[in-house]
Amino acid sequence: MKILMIEDDSTIAFAVKTYLKKYSIKTVVYDKLSSLENINFSDFDLILLDANLPDGSGFNFLKYLREFSDIPIIMLTVKSEDQYVVKGLSQGADDYITKPFSLSILKARIDNVFRRKVKKTDTLIFKDLTLDFTSKSASIDGVNIDLNLKEFSILEMLLENQNINLFREKMLDYVWGYDLYEVNDNTLTVTIKRLRSKLGRYGKHIKTVRGIGYRWDNDSLE
């Protein structure tokens, strides 16, 4: 696998390149957009794109790329507000990771993007419940459920691991990453409770596994 990383922070770029090398992933790094004029994007399997670059906006570059390429793109940025996440996803990013981030989480997100590409699907369906990965939205019987990004990520994780017990620590790491200021002992519990309520009859499929975490139970009675 060969990844193009557009990132002006040399410390982050070196850490990512070194870490991914352990998994036989080659990472080619550029620190500004002007260096990409002669790049053949088809030579790469995925792009890691910083939103704030010294000579331009990563969001604008993402929009430009999507005019001619469907190469998987994961945005890396310090902008964690929902409006920027939505902007990146609506302009065609496959995922959006805020800095600082865990290298293991980055690798998991890269793997997840490729799993979806292999499946050639932008949706995940459980009965009448549908997750749309492009818009990061969910619906039941075609009616949109008002989920925030954290709730969507938890539901995504549960549905992609149906009937498997998920550890609380793994869920917290996947959904919140290094945003520790947002997290306390009750954060996941409260978010799960809110998600169950929004899912209505499907909320009963989310089971609490004492001492471990949570599980999506396919056989739960509705």
Secondary structure, 3 states (H helix, E strand, C coil): CEEEEECCCHHHHHHHHHHHHCCCCEEEEECCHHHHCCCCHHHCCEEEEECEECCEEHHHHHHHHCCCCCCCEEEEECCCCHHHHHHHHHCCCCEEEECCCCHHHHHHHHHHHHHHHHHCCCEEEECCEEEECCCCEEEECCEEECCCHHHHHHHHHHHHCCCCCEEHHHHHHHHHCCCHHHCCCCHHHHHHHHHHHHHHHHHHHEEEECCCEEEECCCCCC
